[in-house]
Amino acid sequence: MTDSTLRVIAQLRAQPGREADLKRVLVGLIEPSRDETGCIGYELLENLEDPREFTFVEEWQGESALEAHFSTDHIARAVREFPVLLAQELDLRKYHRVD
């Protein structure tokens, strides 16, 4: 049996010296994303052993809620800043819970 919600793991790695800038941008996504229709959970994690690495753990009501998330103004603003902040491309993976 699978859960109908969509789980997302998104990992981002900051350019050396840009950790604080990336963290500021990512923290700014938390509240507006949690307020979106279809958002069940949205957490930002910071790697204790590598301060350049951040991970979002998200849960959405489905693919359409995630697609709507990607089209929001707050995500668009963050994506515009990514080229100078990220050391590598965003690693985004989608999952369904398996019971």
C-alpha positions as CSV (number, residue, x, y, z in Angstrom):
1,M,0.0,0.0,0.0
2,T,1.3,3.5,-0.8
3,D,0.4,6.8,0.7
4,S,-1.2,9.3,-1.7
5,T,0.8,12.3,-0.5
6,L,4.0,13.3,-2.2
7,R,7.2,13.6,-0.2
8,V,10.1,15.7,-1.5
9,I,13.7,15.8,-0.5
10,A,15.5,18.8,-1.9
11,Q,19.3,19.2,-1.2
12,L,21.2,22.4,-1.8
13,R,24.9,23.1,-1.4
14,A,26.2,26.6,-0.9
15,Q,29.2,28.1,-2.7
16,P,32.1,28.4,-0.3
17,G,31.6,31.5,1.8
18,R,27.9,31.9,0.7
19,E,26.4,29.6,3.5
20,A,24.8,32.5,5.4
21,D,23.4,34.0,2.2
22,L,21.9,30.7,1.1
23,K,20.5,30.0,4.6
24,R,18.8,33.4,4.6
25,V,17.1,32.8,1.3
26,L,16.0,29.3,2.3
27,V,14.7,30.3,5.7
28,G,12.6,32.9,3.8
29,L,10.8,30.1,2.0
30,I,9.6,28.3,5.1
31,E,6.6,30.3,6.2
32,P,5.1,31.2,2.8
33,S,5.5,27.6,1.7
34,R,3.8,26.2,4.8
35,D,0.9,28.6,4.1
36,E,0.3,27.3,0.6
37,T,-2.7,25.2,-0.2
38,G,-1.6,21.6,-0.4
39,C,1.4,21.9,1.9
40,I,1.3,19.3,4.7
41,G,4.9,19.7,5.9
42,Y,7.9,21.8,5.1
43,E,11.1,21.6,7.1
44,L,14.6,23.0,6.4
45,L,17.6,21.0,7.8
46,E,21.2,22.2,8.1
47,N,23.9,19.5,8.0
48,L,25.8,19.5,11.3
49,E,29.0,18.2,9.7
50,D,28.9,20.3,6.5
51,P,27.5,23.8,7.0
52,R,27.3,24.3,3.2
53,E,24.6,21.6,2.9
54,F,20.9,22.3,3.5
55,T,18.0,19.9,2.9
56,F,14.2,20.5,2.6
57,V,11.9,17.7,3.7
58,E,8.5,18.4,2.3
59,E,5.1,16.7,2.1
60,W,2.4,17.8,-0.4
61,Q,-1.1,16.7,-1.0
62,G,0.0,15.6,-4.5
63,E,1.8,16.5,-7.7
64,S,-0.5,19.4,-8.5
65,A,0.2,21.0,-5.1
66,L,4.0,20.7,-5.7
67,E,3.7,22.2,-9.2
68,A,1.7,25.1,-7.7
69,H,4.5,25.6,-5.1
70,F,7.1,25.8,-7.9
71,S,5.1,28.6,-9.6
72,T,4.9,30.9,-6.5
73,D,6.6,34.3,-6.2
74,H,8.7,33.3,-3.2
75,I,10.1,30.3,-5.1
76,A,10.8,32.3,-8.2
77,R,12.7,34.9,-6.1
78,A,14.8,32.2,-4.5
79,V,15.6,30.5,-7.9
80,R,16.8,33.8,-9.3
81,E,19.4,34.0,-6.5
82,F,20.5,30.4,-6.8
83,P,23.1,30.8,-9.6
84,V,25.4,32.8,-7.3
85,L,24.6,30.9,-4.2
86,L,24.7,27.2,-5.2
87,A,27.8,25.2,-5.7
88,Q,25.9,22.6,-7.7
89,E,22.4,22.1,-9.2
90,L,19.5,21.5,-6.8
91,D,19.0,17.8,-6.1
92,L,15.3,17.3,-5.9
93,R,13.8,13.8,-5.4
94,K,10.1,12.8,-5.1
95,Y,8.8,9.9,-3.0
96,H,5.7,8.1,-1.9
97,R,5.6,6.4,1.5
98,V,5.4,2.6,1.2
99,D,3.7,0.7,4.1
